């Protein structure tokens, strides 16, 4: 469903701004304009939900809410919901190339409270209409966040039993007592949705489609699990009986223990996958194309005993398979979905991908990794057309970082195979390989376009601290960079259809 095209992976949080983190404001609009000038069809982003402890966008408090950090303060000021002195004189961090999430948490919410207070005072009817329209998810989310605040941020599994079990009388009493907090959290979502919709409209005007990213699993400490625990493998005390992860491999001797609760696929099938259909259909309000993370989990998923320290004692169980995707298509029609099909794959996973028709992913760095015998499949001469090719994703090092840190023999093979030339820029040589490939779509990280090393790596899986922090410097999206990208799109016939004519 994707024509020959190209895009750039750039997290919203990585955009420049004086206020500690990238937002949906002027720099995001300028980046859309840059993508259009550069001949790009897609802007791929990371998940945009509210992050929990650890700051990973893949561990969110909600599958439906937007991150308060992404709300642009200058835009709020321009419409009279903030005063300049309420945020411009605050300490937002000393390093413009890193997000300080601890500082952001302390500074951002008092400022947003000022904006929501004015919003309620001046535009209550508009806010109330939004709340009524989004009540299906917003009521639970707002109450969840208000209760977290009341309990000093403790996970819902540690709340008093009547609240954990969602006893109606306890929830009603809490809603009455926390009415002001409910309005705050709903107001924050109003501000986020309005700014997101404006940015998405700007992108559409410029012919730029947004690729979103949906984690297959949700965080245990989330409104999703608290509001609907029957959809997950939980015991009578509402504790997970098993958690998600992946087995040991050449990259990790202990495997990866992600810790997310697992879905009760039998219960989900019995009600027609109601929870999942609602979740995915909602994502297409945000995005034009959706990348589904850990696609192989729909064929079979790895379950780890809840008390295990690592993933060694896990085992595979069957997932819903093609039945789920048939139900999805029947409910919302054919939609552009990218399947993240990386990692350990069986013939059954390959068959499921073929049956759905979704494009999978090819990561160039994997083509030369001697730890994995499947590297040939990731070499560009073996790419099918129905795939999305990457030099690396947010979980990989940058191109120059990989060349500096990978095994010398692997790097030597890459340089030989790709004919890398320092005069061109070895990062540009790696990007050129995916642009020149037969893959329908090629997506590169903005860090690689900028020629940055591993100081700009977004995430190192199975590590804590230092992740999700990279930010670009002001002026990064320069006109000459757009012109160079545009020429590459001309050479490899990846310009948007209108621009190519």
Order of alpha helices (4+ residues) and beta strands (2+ residues): beta-alpha-beta-alpha-alpha-alpha-alpha-alpha-alpha-alpha-beta-alpha-beta-beta-alpha-alpha-beta-beta-beta-alpha-beta-alpha-beta-beta-alpha-alpha-alpha-beta-alpha-alpha-alpha
